[in-house]
Amino acid sequence: MTQTAEAARPAIRPRIAAKSGLFLFLGANVAAVTLLFVQAGVSQNVLITIGRLAGLYGALAMAFQLLLVARLPWLDRRLGMDRLTTWHRWTGFTILWTLLAHLVFITMGYAEVASTGVVDELVEMAETLEGILRALVAFAVILIVGAASAKFARKRLAYETWHFIHLYTYAAVVLAFTHQIALGQSFAGSEQAKAYWWTLWLGAGAAVLAGRVVLPLWRNLRHQLRVTAVVSESPDVVSVYMSGKHLDKMPAKAGQFFLWRFLTKDRWWQANPFSLSAAPDGRSLRLTAKALGDSSAGLRNLRVGTRVFAEGPYGAFTTIHQQRPNALLVAGGVGITPIRALLEDIDGHVVVLYRVRNQADAVLLPELNELAKARGASVSVLTGPDQAVGPRGVMLGPANLHMMVPDVHERDVFVCGPPGMTSAVLRSLRELRVPNAQVHAERFSLAA
């Protein structure tokens, strides 16, 4: 690594800075919500008090959720969409449970005060209090979205269907906010609280509008991408080349991916995450995809000149996180695409381990070898069945990894491949006690 590259490394690791910033933001808002709640006055009924506080925390979680799904570039480049999506999932469960607690405790509390049954009290509130029906509809929508996000349902739903269901979350947010305005004690009793909640909700909404609508539209109007070539790399792998305007101004880095929409009659509504398979050069972009379904298989039928709408770039699988002078890149199958791009961009001496079932599956291998020769890197293709076990255990187990790369502890390790392979490599690195800060892996998880 050159002295200039060394000096360019930030004093605080980008991932730590982003995580700390998010947690500080959330913690400060939890404290603010609690303080405003106490200042508004606590009910003498404990159940009502718990219910109101749960509702406020649920509203805060909904605003935080909007920030997580806004796909803001500063956060995404430092944390990665897969990590943000994991937090999005847990925040979703938090919303579900806090709003359920709000509904249950509020209803039980008022039923206790009125000496009526819980169901009767809920019906009475829905019929007489403004905003209760809106809140119940919002809760029902959140339940539906939560059910669609469960693993058993997610595996059976197309991304577009899952995404369409998630869009109803925005309707739930609006309904919940109008309920808060109508009945929230904070809005009724404090100008400070009103200013806080309006600022929070408008800020969260502005983040979503900027990250999910304004920025993608602006970038696509500016760059105007079109397909320039479609190249078959193997019987089931194809590369798509694109060019456009001002691509030297596009903030894309090797290792990142876009959500690609090819604007043809039968594909414009499909958004697919594909990595860049070559480092951006300011003149063109390239993706390389394997035919895993109808959508990716149809890429080879694209015509030159097809307009492209690209959302991104996304992902933290880049050299911004490199800590050590040298690197190990581990790829499995079509996971070679971001690894091949990283090989162009990464600092220091590089070792590439490319895991495939047989030599014929090693797409982009000639390019890898050419790049490796030009920069003095080492490329090893590891072939064999997935569960093959040798004298030192599985092929990418700790013993074999240490034998192939004895100085693995002194390298950053970038891993991309099928989930099973990626998890196995990460386990091996943990067993070898490679520091977590030097291990980088990202999965294409999409938050709606």
C-alpha positions in Angstrom: 0.0 0.0 0.0 1.4 3.4 -0.9 1.9 6.1 1.7 -0.8 8.2 0.0 -3.3 5.3 0.3 -2.3 4.8 3.9 -2.9 8.4 4.7 -6.3 8.3 3.0 -7.6 5.8 5.5 -9.9 7.5 8.0 -8.9 7.6 11.6 -12.2 6.1 12.6 -13.3 3.1 10.6 -16.3 4.0 8.3 -18.5 1.2 9.6 -17.8 2.2 13.3 -18.5 5.8 12.5 -21.9 5.0 10.8 -23.0 2.5 13.5 -22.1 5.0 16.3 -23.9 7.8 14.5 -27.1 5.7 14.1 -27.1 4.4 17.7 -26.4 7.9 19.1 -29.2 9.3 17.0 -31.6 6.6 18.2 -30.5 6.9 21.8 -30.9 10.6 21.8 -34.4 10.3 20.4 -35.4 7.6 22.9 -34.3 10.0 25.7 -36.2 12.9 24.1 -39.4 10.9 23.7 -39.2 9.7 27.3 -38.6 13.2 28.6 -41.5 14.7 26.6 -43.7 11.9 27.8 -42.9 12.6 31.5 -43.4 16.3 31.0 -46.8 15.7 29.5 -48.0 14.0 32.7 -48.3 10.4 33.7 -51.8 8.7 34.0 -52.7 7.4 37.4 -53.7 4.1 35.7 -50.5 2.1 35.2 -51.9 0.2 32.2 -52.7 3.4 30.4 -49.2 4.8 31.2 -47.5 1.7 29.8 -49.7 1.7 26.7 -49.0 5.4 25.9 -45.3 5.0 26.3 -45.3 1.9 24.1 -47.2 3.8 21.5 -44.6 6.6 21.5 -41.7 4.2 21.2 -43.6 2.4 18.4 -43.9 5.7 16.6 -40.2 6.4 17.1 -39.4 3.0 15.7 -41.5 3.7 12.6 -39.6 6.9 12.0 -36.3 5.1 12.5 -37.5 2.4 10.1 -38.0 5.0 7.4 -34.4 6.2 7.9 -33.1 2.6 7.5 -35.0 2.0 4.2 -34.2 5.4 2.7 -31.0 3.9 1.2 -29.1 7.1 2.0 -25.6 6.8 0.3 -23.6 7.8 3.3 -25.1 5.0 5.4 -25.2 2.4 2.7 -21.5 2.8 1.7 -20.4 2.4 5.3 -22.8 -0.3 6.5 -24.0 -2.2 3.4 -27.6 -2.9 2.4 -27.5 -6.4 4.0 -26.7 -5.0 7.4 -29.3 -2.2 7.1 -31.8 -4.8 6.0 -31.1 -6.9 9.1 -31.7 -3.9 11.3 -34.8 -3.1 9.2 -36.1 -6.6 10.0 -35.5 -6.3 13.8 -36.9 -2.7 13.8 -40.0 -4.1 12.1 -40.5 -6.7 14.9 -40.0 -3.9 17.4 -42.7 -1.8 15.7 -45.1 -4.8 15.8 -44.6 -5.6 19.5 -44.6 -2.0 20.7 -47.8 -1.2 18.8 -49.4 -4.4 20.0 -48.5 -3.5 23.6 -49.9 0.0 22.9 -53.2 -1.4 21.7 -53.5 -4.0 24.5 -52.5 -1.9 27.5 -54.5 1.2 26.4 -57.6 -0.9 25.9 -57.2 -2.8 29.2 -56.5 0.4 31.0 -59.6 2.3 29.8 -61.7 -0.9 30.3 -60.5 -1.0 34.0 -61.3 2.7 34.4 -64.8 2.2 32.9 -65.4 -1.1 34.5 -66.3 -2.7 31.2 -65.0 -5.7 29.1 -61.9 -5.2 27.0 -63.6 -6.0 23.7 -66.6 -3.7 24.6 -64.1 -0.9 25.4 -62.3 -1.3 22.2 -65.5 -1.1 20.2 -66.6 1.9 22.2 -63.3 3.7 21.5 -63.4 2.9 17.8 -67.0 4.3 17.6 -66.4 7.5 19.6 -62.8 8.6 19.4 -61.3 10.2 16.3 -58.3 8.3 14.9 -58.9 4.9 16.6 -60.1 3.3 13.4 -57.1 4.7 11.5 -54.8 3.2 14.1 -56.5 -0.2 13.9 -56.2 -0.2 10.1 -52.5 0.8 10.4 -51.9 -2.1 12.9 -53.6 -4.5 10.5 -51.4 -3.4 7.6 -48.3 -3.9 9.8 -49.4 -7.4 10.7 -49.9 -8.2 7.0 -46.4 -6.8 6.1 -44.9 -8.7 9.0 -46.5 -11.9 7.8 -45.1 -11.3 4.3 -41.7 -10.8 5.7 -41.6 -14.1 7.6 -39.0 -16.5 6.1 -41.6 -19.1 5.0 -43.5 -16.4 3.1 -40.5 -14.5 1.8 -39.1 -17.6 0.1 -42.4 -18.1 -1.8 -42.9 -14.5 -2.9 -41.3 -12.8 -5.9 -39.3 -9.7 -5.0 -41.8 -7.5 -6.9 -44.8 -9.0 -5.0 -43.0 -8.7 -1.6 -42.0 -5.1 -2.5 -45.6 -4.2 -3.5 -46.9 -5.5 -0.2 -44.3 -3.5 1.7 -45.4 -0.3 0.0 -48.5 -0.4 2.2 -46.2 0.3 5.1 -46.1 3.9 4.0 -49.9 4.1 4.2 -49.6 2.6 7.8 -47.1 5.3 8.7 -49.5 8.1 7.5 -52.5 6.5 9.4 -50.4 6.1 12.6 -49.2 9.7 12.4 -52.7 11.1 12.0 -53.8 9.0 14.9 -51.0 10.5 17.0 -52.1 14.0 16.0 -55.7 13.3 16.9 -55.2 11.6 20.2 -51.5 11.8 21.2 -51.1 13.4 24.6 -47.8 14.9 23.5 -49.5 16.8 20.7 -52.3 18.0 22.9 -50.3 19.3 25.8 -46.9 20.6 24.6 -45.7 22.9 21.8 -42.2 21.4 22.3 -43.6 17.9 21.7 -45.5 19.0 18.7 -42.3 20.6 17.2 -40.3 17.5 18.0 -42.7 15.0 16.4 -43.3 17.1 13.3 -39.6 17.5 12.8 -39.0 13.8 13.3 -41.7 12.6 10.9 -40.9 15.3 8.3 -37.2 14.5 8.5 -37.8 10.7 8.1 -40.2 11.3 5.2 -37.7 13.6 3.5 -35.0 11.0 3.8 -37.2 8.4 2.1 -38.2 10.9 -0.6 -34.6 11.9 -1.2 -33.0 8.4 -1.2 -35.8 6.4 -2.9 -37.2 8.9 -5.4 -35.3 12.1 -6.0 -31.7 10.8 -6.1 -32.5 7.8 -8.4 -34.5 10.0 -10.8 -31.8 12.7 -10.8 -29.0 10.2 -11.5 -30.8 8.4 -14.3 -31.8 11.7 -16.0 -28.1 12.7 -15.7 -26.5 9.5 -16.9 -29.1 8.1 -19.3 -27.8 4.6 -19.4 -28.3 2.3 -22.5 -27.2 -1.2 -23.3 -24.2 -1.2 -25.7 -23.4 -4.9 -25.8 -24.6 -8.3 -24.5 -21.8 -10.9 -24.3 -22.3 -14.6 -23.5 -19.5 -15.7 -21.0 -20.7 -19.3 -20.8 -23.9 -21.2 -21.6 -25.6 -19.8 -18.5 -23.7 -16.6 -17.8 -24.0 -13.3 -19.6 -22.4 -9.9 -19.4 -24.3 -6.7 -20.2 -22.3 -3.5 -21.1 -23.8 -0.1 -20.7 -22.7 3.4 -21.4 -24.2 6.8 -20.8 -23.4 10.5 -20.1 -21.1 11.8 -17.4 -20.2 8.4 -16.0 -17.0 9.8 -14.6 -19.3 11.7 -12.2 -21.2 8.5 -11.0 -20.1 7.7 -7.5 -19.7 4.0 -8.1 -16.9 1.8 -6.7 -15.7 -1.7 -7.5 -17.6 -4.2 -5.4 -20.9 -2.3 -5.4 -24.1 -3.3 -7.1 -27.2 -1.6 -8.6 -30.8 -2.5 -8.8 -31.2 -2.7 -12.6 -34.4 -2.2 -14.6 -34.2 -2.8 -18.3 -36.9 -0.7 -19.8 -38.5 -3.2 -22.2 -42.2 -4.1 -22.5 -41.8 -7.2 -20.4 -39.0 -6.2 -18.0 -39.5 -2.6 -16.9 -41.2 -3.5 -13.7 -38.5 -6.0 -12.6 -35.6 -4.7 -10.4 -32.7 -7.1 -10.1 -29.5 -6.7 -7.9 -26.4 -7.4 -9.9 -22.8 -6.4 -9.0 -20.5 -4.5 -11.3 -18.2 -7.1 -12.7 -15.6 -4.5 -13.7 -14.3 -1.4 -11.8 -16.1 1.7 -13.1 -13.8 3.5 -15.6 -15.9 6.6 -16.2 -16.9 5.4 -19.7 -19.0 2.3 -19.2 -20.5 -0.1 -16.7 -20.7 -3.9 -16.8 -22.7 -6.5 -15.0 -22.3 -10.2 -15.3 -25.2 -12.5 -14.2 -25.9 -16.2 -14.1 -29.3 -17.5 -15.3 -30.8 -18.5 -12.0 -34.4 -17.5 -13.0 -36.5 -16.2 -15.9 -35.4 -12.6 -15.2 -31.6 -13.1 -15.2 -31.9 -15.7 -18.1 -33.7 -13.1 -20.2 -30.7 -10.7 -20.1 -29.1 -12.4 -23.1 -32.2 -11.3 -25.2 -31.6 -7.6 -24.4 -31.1 -5.5 -27.5 -28.4 -2.9 -28.0 -29.9 0.5 -27.3 -32.3 -0.6 -24.5 -32.7 2.1 -21.9 -31.7 1.2 -18.4 -32.9 2.6 -15.1 -30.3 1.9 -12.4 -30.9 2.5 -8.6 -27.6 2.8 -6.8 -24.7 2.2 -6.4 -25.3 0.3 -3.2 -23.1 -1.8 -0.9 -20.2 -1.6 1.5 -18.2 -4.3 -0.2 -15.5 -1.9 -1.3 -11.9 -0.8 -0.6 -13.2 2.0 1.7 -13.1 -0.7 4.5 -9.6 -2.0 3.7 -7.5 -2.0 6.9 -4.4 -4.0 6.0 -1.7 -3.5 3.3 -2.6 -6.8 1.5 -5.8 -8.7 0.8 -7.4 -12.1 0.2 -10.4 -12.3 -2.1 -12.5 -15.4 -1.9 -15.2 -16.0 -4.5 -17.7 -18.8 -5.1 -19.5 -19.3 -8.4 -20.9 -16.0 -9.9 -19.8 -14.3 -6.7 -16.6 -13.7 -8.7 -18.2 -10.6 -10.3 -17.6 -8.1 -7.5 -14.3 -9.9 -6.7 -13.1 -9.4 -10.2 -13.9 -5.7 -10.0 -12.2 -5.4 -6.6 -9.0 -6.9 -8.0 -8.7 -3.8 -10.2 -9.1 -1.4 -7.4 -7.6 -2.9 -4.2 -4.3 -2.0 -2.7 -1.3 -4.2 -2.0 -0.5 -7.8 -2.8 -3.7 -9.8 -3.5 -4.5 -13.5 -3.4 -7.7 -14.7 -5.1 -9.3 -18.1 -4.2 -12.0 -19.0 -6.8 -14.2 -21.9 -5.7 -16.2 -23.7 -8.4 -17.4 -27.2 -8.9 -15.4 -27.7 -12.1 -13.1 -25.6 -14.4 -15.9 -24.9 -16.9 -17.8 -23.0 -14.2 -14.9 -20.5 -13.7 -16.4 -17.6 -15.6 -14.2 -14.5 -16.2 -11.1 -16.6 -15.4 -9.1 -15.3 -18.4 -9.8 -11.7 -17.2 -8.8 -12.7 -13.7 -5.5 -14.2 -14.8 -4.7 -11.2 -17.0 -5.4 -8.8 -14.2 -3.4 -10.9 -11.8 -0.4 -11.0 -14.1 -0.5 -7.2 -14.6 -0.5 -6.5 -10.9 1.5 -9.4 -9.5 -1.5 -11.1 -7.8 -2.1 -14.8 -7.3 -5.2 -16.6 -8.5 -6.1 -20.2 -7.5 -9.1 -22.0 -8.8 -10.4 -24.6 -6.3 -12.5 -27.3 -8.0 -14.5 -30.2 -6.6 -17.8 -31.2 -5.1 -19.4 -28.9 -2.5 -18.8 -31.3 0.4 -15.4 -32.6 -0.7 -13.1 -33.4 2.2 -9.4 -33.8 2.0 -6.5 -34.6 4.4 -6.9 -31.1 5.9 -10.7 -31.1 6.0 -13.0 -29.2 3.7 -11.5 -27.1 0.9 -12.2 -23.7 2.5 -11.8 -24.9 6.0 -9.4 -23.3 8.5 -6.5 -25.7 7.9 -6.7 -25.4 4.1 -7.1 -21.6 4.2 -4.1 -21.3 6.4 -2.0 -23.6 4.2 -2.9 -21.6 1.0 -2.6 -18.2 2.6 -0.2 -18.5 5.6 -0.4 -14.7 6.3 -4.2 -14.6 6.3 -4.1 -12.8 9.7 -2.3 -9.9 8.0 -4.7 -9.4 5.2 -8.2 -8.0 4.7 -10.5 -10.8 3.5 -13.3 -10.1 1.1 -15.8 -13.0 0.6 -18.6 -13.2 -1.9 -20.5 -16.3 -3.0 -23.4 -18.6 -2.3 -24.8 -18.3 1.3 -23.5 -21.7 2.3 -20.0 -21.1 1.0 -19.8 -17.6 2.5 -20.9 -18.8 5.9 -18.4 -21.6 5.8 -15.5 -19.2 5.0 -16.6 -16.8 7.7 -16.6 -19.7 10.2 -13.1 -20.7 9.1 -11.8 -17.1 9.5 -13.3 -17.0 13.0 -11.5 -20.2 13.9 -8.3 -18.8 12.6 -8.9 -15.7 14.7 -8.7 -13.3 11.8 -9.9 -9.9 13.3 -13.5 -9.1 12.5 -12.4 -5.6 11.2 -10.5 -7.3 8.4 -13.3 -9.5 7.3 -15.8 -8.2 4.7 -18.8 -10.0 3.3 -22.1 -8.7 1.9 -25.2 -10.4 0.7 -27.8 -8.8 -1.6 -30.6 -8.3 0.9 -33.2 -5.8 -0.2 -35.2 -3.7 2.2 -38.5 -2.5 0.8 
